Amino acid sequence: MHTTSHIASLLALTAALAGCGGGTEKSTAPTTPAPPPPSGIVSLSFITNAQANVFDRGTLSSALNVQAGLDGSNANNLTVTFTTTAGSVSPVQVATNSSGLAATSLSIPTATPTGAVRITATAAANNTAAATFAGYVRAVPNRLELLVPAYFSAGSNAAAWTALTDGATSYPDVAMNVIVKPDNASNGTMTAAITKADDKLITAITALKTAQPRAKVFGYVATGGGANAAISSTDVSVTIDRYIALYPGQLDGIFLDGMATDDSRRAFFQGIYAYANDKGLKVIGNPGAYPAPSYAGLADMLVTYTGPATSYQGADPQPANTWVYDRQNTAQGMLVHTASTCSEMQKLVTDANRPRMNTGLVYVTDQAIGSPWSALPSYWKNLLGTVDATNKGLARPVC
């Protein structure tokens, strides 16, 4: 009986210990209740600079900031959720700080297609609010290049050609695209009757390409906009043939001046482009403004701005011409005149280099309207140095 009683006592003690956790230190922490959902009317708005809405493929991150409000005051500790139609955002969810701000970063992998991207922020309380930031993805940009309208005679203005070639020697890393006009075709047209080359121009081109073997030379060809019979497609074809015959191995392409911008002239320029390509020539078209999107397929490069410095600040591909982001930056060019100072020139180069402008062929001069391309700018070496420094991420030359 004593043994039976002892066993019963042990069993009772074991049961008691089991009910208390068996004598271990285990305990359960009190559960913190989830905070109640916010109450009030939510508002959201992106405060990221709307001009900074073009992102390079391969970009690791671009900060995007949202201002959140609750009943008209800054929303503190409000959860904002971010989504994107291209690339990825991190973090996806973030709580606003005491100033009502929430931020995420946008990453664009190299394989992301070019084109539109839309980032959306949402938050909820008594309502669900949403804000959208519209942007574009562009290809990884190439280095800036110079597009030089060298419309000065190699005979009567040899000094300008010497300065051009000296610049190419001093800045061998700055790629040059030089547009030339022979003395006997300064109006941009040649007939079959022209059988003699501009020998001094050949000498100048040879010196330039010796100084910078990567330099490309384009023959100037007038088109009259293709809008009348004064310059027909046949006239343009003959001019191209004359360039090939008289300057064999000298030219890399042609520069079509006076290119139209409207779709009604598309067939005219499509024919010229096909003709030049068949001859192995690249084509730079100069509509001087953003043309209809179809023109992107009618030239290897397009000059989308030609004009004074004072108006360049108003040039903008958005919203009507976002097709430029599907092209390399070096497929777009600008020719700006009447930029009176070196510092103004540097600002214009900076503007062209912005992702939003996506312009990789640049030229700025202080020569004025009337004959802006008849001489190099007085700050020619500084222009070269500015492009070189921009490409290398170095300090720009002091003006």
C-alpha positions as CSV (number, residue, x, y, z in Angstrom):
1,M,0.0,0.0,0.0
2,H,2.9,2.3,0.8
3,T,4.3,1.7,-2.7
4,T,1.0,2.3,-4.3
5,S,0.5,5.5,-2.4
6,H,3.9,6.8,-3.4
7,I,3.3,6.0,-7.1
8,A,0.0,7.9,-7.0
9,S,1.7,10.9,-5.4
10,L,4.3,10.9,-8.2
11,L,1.7,10.7,-10.9
12,A,-0.2,13.6,-9.3
13,L,3.0,15.7,-9.2
14,T,3.8,14.9,-12.8
15,A,0.4,16.0,-13.9
16,A,0.6,19.2,-12.0
17,L,4.0,20.0,-13.5
18,A,2.8,19.2,-17.0
19,G,-0.1,21.6,-16.5
20,C,2.4,24.3,-15.5
21,G,4.8,23.7,-18.4
22,G,6.7,20.8,-16.9
23,G,9.2,22.9,-14.9
24,T,10.9,24.6,-17.9
25,E,11.5,28.3,-18.4
26,K,9.2,28.5,-21.4
27,S,6.8,31.4,-21.5
28,T,4.6,33.0,-24.0
29,A,5.1,36.8,-24.7
30,P,1.9,38.8,-24.8
31,T,0.7,39.4,-28.4
32,T,0.9,43.1,-29.5
33,P,-2.4,44.0,-31.2
34,A,-2.1,45.2,-34.8
35,P,-2.5,49.0,-35.0
36,P,-5.9,50.1,-36.0
37,P,-6.2,51.2,-39.7
38,P,-5.8,54.9,-40.2
39,S,-9.0,56.9,-40.2
40,G,-9.4,59.8,-42.6
41,I,-9.2,60.9,-46.2
42,V,-5.8,60.0,-47.8
43,S,-4.2,62.0,-50.6
44,L,-1.0,61.1,-52.5
45,S,1.2,63.0,-54.9
46,F,4.7,62.3,-56.4
47,I,7.1,65.1,-55.6
48,T,9.9,63.8,-57.8
49,N,11.0,66.3,-60.5
50,A,8.8,65.7,-63.5
51,Q,11.6,66.6,-65.8
52,A,13.7,63.7,-64.4
53,N,11.4,61.1,-65.8
54,V,13.7,59.3,-68.3
55,F,15.7,56.3,-67.0
56,D,18.6,54.6,-68.5
57,R,18.6,50.8,-69.0
58,G,21.0,49.3,-66.5
59,T,20.3,52.0,-64.0
60,L,20.7,50.6,-60.5
61,S,18.2,53.0,-58.8
62,S,16.4,56.2,-59.2
63,A,14.7,57.7,-56.1
64,L,11.0,58.4,-56.3
65,N,9.3,60.4,-53.5
66,V,5.7,60.6,-52.6
67,Q,3.9,63.1,-50.3
68,A,1.1,61.6,-48.3
69,G,-1.7,63.5,-46.6
70,L,-4.4,62.5,-44.1
71,D,-7.3,64.9,-43.7
72,G,-5.2,67.7,-45.1
73,S,-2.2,67.1,-42.7
74,N,1.0,65.1,-43.2
75,A,0.2,61.4,-42.9
76,N,2.6,59.8,-40.4
77,N,3.2,56.0,-40.4
78,L,0.9,55.5,-43.3
79,T,1.7,52.4,-45.5
80,V,2.4,53.3,-49.1
81,T,2.6,50.5,-51.7
82,F,4.6,51.0,-55.0
83,T,4.2,49.2,-58.3
84,T,5.9,49.7,-61.7
85,T,5.2,48.6,-65.2
86,A,8.9,48.1,-66.0
87,G,11.8,47.2,-63.9
88,S,11.3,46.9,-60.1
89,V,10.8,49.0,-57.1
90,S,12.3,48.6,-53.6
91,P,10.9,48.8,-51.1
92,V,7.5,47.8,-52.3
93,Q,5.8,49.0,-49.1
94,V,7.1,51.8,-46.9
95,A,5.6,53.8,-44.0
96,T,5.6,57.5,-44.3
97,N,7.7,59.6,-41.9
98,S,6.5,62.4,-39.7
99,S,6.6,64.7,-42.7
100,G,4.3,62.5,-44.7
101,L,7.1,61.3,-47.1
102,A,7.6,57.9,-48.5
103,A,10.4,56.9,-50.9
104,T,11.3,54.0,-53.1
105,S,13.9,53.3,-55.7
106,L,13.4,52.2,-59.3
107,S,15.8,49.7,-60.8
108,I,15.9,49.2,-64.6
109,P,17.7,46.1,-65.7
110,T,19.7,46.2,-69.0
111,A,17.2,43.9,-70.7
112,T,14.3,46.2,-70.0
113,P,12.6,47.4,-73.3
114,T,12.8,51.0,-74.1
115,G,9.5,53.0,-73.9
116,A,7.0,54.1,-71.4
117,V,7.1,53.1,-67.7
118,R,4.5,54.0,-65.1
119,I,5.1,53.9,-61.4
120,T,2.1,53.9,-59.1
121,A,1.8,54.6,-55.4
122,T,-1.3,53.6,-53.4
123,A,-2.4,54.0,-49.8
124,A,-5.7,53.4,-48.0
125,A,-7.7,54.7,-45.0
126,N,-11.4,55.7,-45.4
127,N,-10.6,55.8,-49.1
128,T,-7.9,54.4,-51.4
129,A,-5.7,57.0,-53.0
130,A,-3.4,56.5,-55.9
131,A,-0.7,58.7,-57.6
132,T,1.2,57.9,-60.9
133,F,4.6,59.0,-62.1
134,A,4.9,58.6,-65.9
135,G,8.3,58.1,-67.3
136,Y,10.3,56.5,-70.1
137,V,13.2,54.0,-70.4
138,R,15.9,54.8,-72.9
139,A,18.9,52.8,-74.1
140,V,22.2,53.2,-72.3
141,P,23.6,56.4,-73.8
142,N,26.7,56.7,-76.0
143,R,29.3,59.3,-75.4
144,L,28.6,62.8,-76.8
145,E,29.9,63.5,-80.3
146,L,30.4,66.7,-82.2
147,L,28.4,67.5,-85.3
148,V,30.3,70.3,-87.0
149,P,28.7,72.2,-89.9
150,A,32.0,73.1,-91.6
151,Y,30.5,75.3,-94.3
152,F,33.6,77.3,-94.7
153,S,35.8,77.0,-97.8
154,A,38.9,74.9,-97.6
155,G,40.5,77.3,-100.1
156,S,39.6,80.8,-98.9
157,N,39.3,79.9,-95.2
158,A,42.1,77.5,-94.7
159,A,42.6,78.9,-91.2
160,A,39.2,77.5,-90.1
161,W,40.1,74.1,-91.4
162,T,43.5,74.2,-89.6
163,A,41.7,75.1,-86.4
164,L,39.2,72.2,-86.9
165,T,42.1,69.7,-87.5
166,D,44.1,71.0,-84.6
167,G,41.1,70.5,-82.4
168,A,40.8,66.9,-83.5
169,T,44.5,66.4,-82.7
170,S,44.1,68.0,-79.2
171,Y,41.0,66.0,-78.3
172,P,41.4,62.6,-80.0
173,D,38.7,61.1,-77.8
174,V,36.0,63.4,-79.0
175,A,34.3,61.8,-82.0
176,M,33.6,64.3,-84.8
177,N,31.0,64.3,-87.6
178,V,31.9,67.0,-90.0
179,I,29.6,68.4,-92.7
180,V,31.4,69.8,-95.8
181,K,30.4,72.0,-98.7
182,P,32.6,71.9,-101.9
183,D,33.3,75.3,-103.4
184,N,31.6,74.3,-106.6
185,A,28.5,72.9,-104.8
186,S,28.0,75.4,-101.9
187,N,24.3,75.5,-102.6
188,G,24.0,71.8,-101.9
189,T,23.4,70.5,-105.4
190,M,25.6,69.2,-108.2
191,T,24.7,68.3,-111.7
192,A,26.3,65.7,-114.0
193,A,28.2,68.6,-115.6
194,I,30.3,69.1,-112.5
195,T,33.3,66.8,-113.2
196,K,36.0,68.4,-111.0
197,A,36.4,67.9,-107.3
198,D,37.3,70.7,-104.8
199,D,41.0,69.7,-104.5
200,K,41.6,71.9,-101.4
201,L,38.6,70.2,-99.7
202,I,40.1,66.8,-100.4
203,T,43.4,68.0,-98.8
204,A,41.5,69.3,-95.8
205,I,39.5,66.1,-95.3
206,T,42.7,64.0,-95.6
207,A,44.4,66.1,-93.0
208,L,41.4,65.8,-90.7
209,K,41.1,62.0,-91.0
210,T,44.9,61.7,-90.5
211,A,44.6,63.7,-87.3
212,Q,41.5,61.7,-86.1
213,P,41.0,58.5,-88.0
214,R,37.5,58.1,-86.3
215,A,36.3,61.4,-87.8
216,K,33.4,61.0,-90.2
217,V,32.7,63.4,-93.1
218,F,29.2,64.1,-94.6
219,G,28.5,65.8,-97.8
220,Y,26.0,68.7,-97.7
221,V,22.9,68.0,-99.8
222,A,20.0,70.4,-100.2
223,T,16.5,69.1,-100.4
224,G,14.3,72.2,-100.4
225,G,12.1,70.3,-97.9
226,G,11.0,68.1,-100.8
227,A,8.0,70.3,-101.1
228,N,8.4,71.6,-104.6
229,A,10.0,70.7,-107.9
230,A,12.9,73.1,-107.4
231,I,14.9,70.2,-105.9
232,S,13.6,66.9,-107.1
233,S,14.5,63.4,-105.8
234,T,16.4,63.0,-109.1
235,D,18.4,66.2,-108.3
236,V,19.3,64.8,-104.9
237,S,20.3,61.4,-106.4
238,V,22.6,63.1,-109.0
239,T,24.2,65.1,-106.2
240,I,24.9,61.9,-104.2
241,D,26.4,60.3,-107.3
242,R,28.7,63.3,-107.9
243,Y,29.9,63.1,-104.3
244,I,30.7,59.5,-104.7
245,A,32.5,60.0,-108.1
246,L,34.5,63.1,-107.1
247,Y,35.3,62.3,-103.5
248,P,36.0,58.5,-103.6
249,G,36.7,57.2,-100.1
250,Q,36.4,60.6,-98.6
251,L,32.8,60.7,-97.4
252,D,31.1,58.5,-94.8
253,G,27.6,59.8,-95.6
254,I,25.4,62.7,-96.6
255,F,23.7,65.5,-94.7
256,L,20.2,66.2,-96.0
257,D,19.4,69.8,-95.2
258,G,15.9,71.2,-95.3
259,M,14.3,67.9,-94.4
260,A,10.6,68.1,-94.0
261,T,8.8,67.3,-90.8
262,D,5.3,66.2,-91.9
263,D,4.2,62.7,-93.0
264,S,3.1,64.0,-96.4
265,R,6.8,64.1,-97.5
266,R,7.7,60.7,-96.1
267,A,7.9,58.9,-99.5
268,F,10.2,61.6,-100.9
269,F,12.8,61.2,-98.1
270,Q,12.3,57.4,-97.9
271,G,13.4,57.2,-101.5
272,I,16.5,59.3,-100.8
273,Y,17.4,57.3,-97.7
274,A,17.2,54.0,-99.6
275,Y,19.2,55.4,-102.4
276,A,22.0,56.6,-100.1
277,N,22.0,53.4,-98.1
278,D,22.4,51.4,-101.3
279,K,25.5,53.4,-102.0
280,G,26.9,52.6,-98.6
281,L,26.4,56.0,-97.2
282,K,25.0,57.0,-93.8
283,V,22.3,59.7,-93.7
284,I,21.9,62.7,-91.3
285,G,18.6,64.4,-91.8
286,N,18.1,68.0,-90.7
287,P,14.4,68.8,-90.2
288,G,15.6,71.3,-87.5
289,A,12.7,70.3,-85.3
290,Y,11.0,67.1,-84.1
291,P,9.5,65.5,-87.2
292,A,6.7,63.0,-87.5
293,P,7.6,59.7,-85.8
294,S,7.9,58.0,-89.2
295,Y,11.0,60.0,-89.9
296,A,12.9,58.0,-87.3
297,G,13.2,55.4,-90.1
298,L,14.3,57.8,-92.8
299,A,17.7,58.7,-91.5
300,D,20.4,57.2,-89.4
301,M,20.6,60.4,-87.4
302,L,18.2,63.4,-87.1
303,V,18.9,67.0,-86.1
304,T,15.9,67.7,-84.0
305,Y,16.8,71.3,-83.2
306,T,18.4,73.9,-85.3
307,G,18.2,77.5,-84.1
308,P,19.2,80.1,-81.6
309,A,20.4,79.4,-78.0
310,T,17.5,81.4,-76.6
311,S,14.9,78.9,-77.9
312,Y,16.7,75.7,-77.1
313,Q,15.5,75.7,-73.6
314,G,12.0,75.3,-75.0
315,A,12.9,72.2,-77.0
316,D,11.4,69.1,-75.4
317,P,10.6,65.6,-76.8
318,Q,7.6,65.3,-74.4
319,P,4.8,64.7,-74.7
320,A,4.5,64.5,-78.5
321,N,7.9,63.0,-79.5
322,T,8.7,60.3,-77.0
323,W,9.7,58.0,-79.9
324,V,13.2,59.6,-79.5
325,Y,13.7,57.4,-76.4
326,D,13.6,54.3,-78.6
327,R,16.7,55.5,-80.4
328,Q,20.3,55.9,-79.3
329,N,21.2,59.4,-78.0
330,T,23.7,59.7,-80.9
331,A,20.8,59.3,-83.3
332,Q,19.6,62.8,-82.3
333,G,21.5,66.1,-82.8
334,M,21.3,69.8,-82.1
335,L,22.8,72.7,-84.0
336,V,22.7,75.9,-81.8
337,H,23.9,79.3,-82.8
338,T,24.1,82.8,-81.2
339,A,25.3,81.4,-77.8
340,S,27.4,84.4,-77.0
341,T,29.5,83.1,-74.1
342,C,31.5,80.0,-73.3
343,S,29.5,79.5,-70.1
344,E,26.3,79.6,-72.1
345,M,27.7,77.0,-74.5
346,Q,28.5,74.8,-71.5
347,K,25.0,75.0,-70.2
348,L,23.6,74.1,-73.6
349,V,25.8,71.0,-73.8
350,T,24.6,70.1,-70.3
351,D,20.9,70.5,-71.4
352,A,21.5,68.3,-74.5
353,N,23.1,65.6,-72.4
354,R,20.1,65.3,-70.0
355,P,18.3,62.0,-70.4
356,R,15.1,63.8,-71.2
357,M,16.7,65.4,-74.3
358,N,18.5,62.2,-75.3
359,T,20.7,64.2,-77.7
360,G,24.2,62.8,-78.4
361,L,25.3,64.9,-81.4
362,V,26.0,68.5,-80.3
363,Y,27.3,71.8,-81.7
364,V,27.1,75.2,-80.2
365,T,28.5,78.4,-81.7
366,D,28.6,82.2,-80.9
367,Q,28.2,82.9,-84.6
368,A,25.0,84.7,-85.3
369,I,21.9,84.0,-87.4
370,G,22.5,84.8,-91.1
371,S,25.7,82.8,-91.4
372,P,26.1,80.9,-88.2
373,W,28.1,78.0,-89.7
374,S,30.5,80.0,-91.8
375,A,33.2,79.9,-89.0
376,L,34.1,78.0,-85.9
377,P,33.0,79.4,-82.6
378,S,35.4,81.7,-80.8
379,Y,35.4,79.1,-77.9
380,W,36.1,76.2,-80.2
381,K,38.7,74.6,-78.0
382,N,36.5,75.0,-74.9
383,L,33.6,73.3,-76.8
384,L,35.9,70.3,-77.5
385,G,37.1,70.3,-73.9
386,T,33.6,70.5,-72.5
387,V,32.4,67.5,-74.5
388,D,35.6,65.6,-73.6
389,A,35.2,66.4,-69.9
390,T,31.4,65.5,-70.0
391,N,32.2,62.1,-71.5
392,K,34.9,61.4,-68.9
393,G,33.1,62.8,-65.8
394,L,35.8,65.3,-65.3
395,A,35.8,69.0,-64.4
396,R,35.0,71.1,-67.4
397,P,37.5,73.7,-68.7
398,V,37.3,77.1,-67.2
399,C,35.8,79.6,-69.6
